[in-house]
Amino acid sequence: MKNRDQKGLINMNHLKPQKIASNVLVALSYIFITGLSHAGDIDIPYTKFVLDNGLRVIVHEDHKAPIVAVNVWYHVGSKNENPGRTGFAHLFEHLMFNGSENHNDDYFFPLERVGATDMNGTTNEDRTNYFQNVPGNAVDLALWMESDRMGYLLGVVD
């Protein structure tokens, strides 16, 4: 067979890099375009409400697994920094894992004890977020830890 090696596998050595790149680009374009056409078909039910303190809450319930994904997003990031004085959003993201006035230890320890996974945070231009997956029976602890780190960090930083 033409363009096959001794094992019958397709030999791609004869293809030019431009041809490969062109084919890959066409395939990716097709995937992207067809993906976009189906993106509107996704219907994930959720409940959205605002707490008295202004915190917007979005809840999606899926009881297939006994875990809760807790994600807290703040509308603050590097865009809020002044030229020549950058890196503070990322610095504070890291400081948020170092305890609080009420919890004088590593942020992860209580959550690890109850089986939390995927605990981390990220900073971007327009947001800083913190997240963890916890067993369903530990959601109160995760929410308390998030509230505590936001409300009582500064006493530790002093």
C-alpha positions as CSV (number, residue, x, y, z in Angstrom):
1,M,0.0,0.0,0.0
2,K,1.2,3.5,-0.8
3,N,2.5,5.6,2.1
4,R,2.5,2.7,4.6
5,D,5.4,1.2,6.3
6,Q,6.2,-2.6,6.8
7,K,3.8,-2.9,9.7
8,G,1.0,-1.3,7.6
9,L,1.0,2.0,9.5
10,I,0.7,5.2,7.6
11,N,4.0,6.8,6.9
12,M,3.7,10.5,7.3
13,N,7.3,11.3,6.5
14,H,6.4,12.4,2.9
15,L,4.0,15.1,4.2
16,K,5.2,18.6,4.3
17,P,4.9,20.6,7.6
18,Q,2.7,23.2,5.9
19,K,0.3,20.5,4.7
20,I,0.1,19.0,8.2
21,A,-0.5,22.4,9.7
22,S,-3.2,23.2,7.2
23,N,-5.0,19.9,7.9
24,V,-4.7,20.4,11.6
25,L,-6.0,24.0,11.3
26,V,-9.0,22.8,9.2
27,A,-9.8,20.0,11.8
28,L,-9.5,22.4,14.7
29,S,-11.7,25.0,12.9
30,Y,-14.4,22.4,12.3
31,I,-14.3,21.3,16.0
32,F,-14.4,24.9,17.2
33,I,-17.3,25.9,14.9
34,T,-19.4,22.8,15.5
35,G,-18.7,23.1,19.3
36,L,-20.0,26.7,19.2
37,S,-23.1,25.7,17.4
38,H,-23.9,23.3,20.2
39,A,-22.8,25.5,23.1
40,G,-26.2,27.1,23.3
41,D,-27.8,23.7,23.8
42,I,-26.3,23.2,27.2
43,D,-28.9,23.9,29.9
44,I,-27.4,23.6,33.4
45,P,-30.1,24.4,36.0
46,Y,-29.0,26.7,38.8
47,T,-30.3,29.1,41.5
48,K,-28.9,32.6,41.8
49,F,-29.4,34.9,44.7
50,V,-27.7,37.8,46.6
51,L,-26.9,37.7,50.3
52,D,-27.5,40.7,52.5
53,N,-23.8,41.5,52.4
54,G,-23.9,41.7,48.6
55,L,-22.3,38.4,47.9
56,R,-23.8,36.8,44.8
57,V,-24.3,33.1,45.1
58,I,-24.9,30.6,42.3
59,V,-25.8,27.1,43.2
60,H,-26.1,24.1,40.9
61,E,-27.1,20.9,42.5
62,D,-26.1,17.5,41.1
63,H,-26.5,14.7,43.6
64,K,-24.7,12.0,41.5
65,A,-21.6,12.3,43.7
66,P,-21.4,13.2,47.4
67,I,-19.1,16.1,46.9
68,V,-19.5,19.9,46.8
69,A,-17.3,22.2,44.6
70,V,-16.9,25.5,46.5
71,N,-15.7,28.3,44.3
72,V,-15.4,31.9,45.5
73,W,-14.6,34.6,43.0
74,Y,-13.6,38.2,43.8
75,H,-13.7,40.9,41.2
76,V,-10.1,42.1,41.9
77,G,-6.9,41.3,40.0
78,S,-3.9,42.8,38.4
79,K,-6.0,45.4,36.5
80,N,-6.5,47.1,39.9
81,E,-2.8,47.6,40.4
82,N,-0.8,50.7,39.6
83,P,2.1,50.6,37.1
84,G,5.4,50.0,39.0
85,R,3.5,48.5,42.0
86,T,2.3,45.2,40.7
87,G,2.0,41.7,42.0
88,F,-0.2,42.6,45.0
89,A,-3.2,40.6,43.9
90,H,-1.1,37.5,43.5
91,L,0.7,38.2,46.8
92,F,-2.6,38.4,48.7
93,E,-3.9,35.3,47.0
94,H,-1.0,33.5,48.6
95,L,-1.4,35.2,52.0
96,M,-5.0,34.0,52.1
97,F,-3.6,30.4,52.6
98,N,-1.6,31.3,55.8
99,G,-4.3,31.4,58.4
100,S,-6.4,34.1,60.0
101,E,-7.2,35.6,63.4
102,N,-9.5,32.6,64.1
103,H,-7.4,29.8,62.5
104,N,-3.7,30.1,63.2
105,D,-2.5,27.4,60.9
106,D,-2.2,26.5,57.2
107,Y,-5.6,27.0,55.5
108,F,-5.5,23.5,54.0
109,F,-5.2,21.4,57.2
110,P,-8.8,21.4,58.4
111,L,-10.0,20.8,54.8
112,E,-7.5,18.0,54.3
113,R,-8.7,16.3,57.5
114,V,-12.3,16.1,56.1
115,G,-11.2,14.8,52.7
116,A,-11.1,18.0,50.6
117,T,-9.3,17.9,47.2
118,D,-8.3,20.3,44.5
119,M,-7.7,23.2,46.9
120,N,-6.1,26.2,45.3
121,G,-6.5,29.7,44.1
122,T,-5.7,31.7,41.0
123,T,-5.2,35.4,40.1
124,N,-6.0,36.9,36.8
125,E,-6.4,40.4,35.4
126,D,-10.0,40.8,36.6
127,R,-10.5,38.2,39.3
128,T,-9.0,36.3,42.1
129,N,-10.7,33.0,43.0
130,Y,-10.3,30.2,45.6
131,F,-11.7,26.7,45.2
132,Q,-11.9,23.3,46.8
133,N,-13.9,20.1,46.4
134,V,-15.2,18.8,49.8
135,P,-17.4,15.9,50.9
136,G,-21.0,17.0,51.1
137,N,-20.9,16.8,54.9
138,A,-18.0,19.3,55.0
139,V,-19.6,22.2,53.0
140,D,-20.3,24.2,56.2
141,L,-16.6,24.0,57.1
142,A,-15.5,25.0,53.6
143,L,-17.8,28.0,53.6
144,W,-16.7,29.0,57.1
145,M,-13.1,28.8,56.1
146,E,-13.7,31.0,53.0
147,S,-15.6,33.5,55.1
148,D,-12.9,33.5,57.8
149,R,-10.0,34.0,55.5
150,M,-11.7,37.0,53.8
151,G,-12.9,38.6,57.0
152,Y,-10.0,37.9,59.4
153,L,-6.7,37.8,57.4
154,L,-5.4,41.2,58.3
155,G,-4.9,40.4,62.0
156,V,-2.4,37.8,61.0
157,V,-0.6,40.0,58.5
158,D,0.0,42.8,61.1
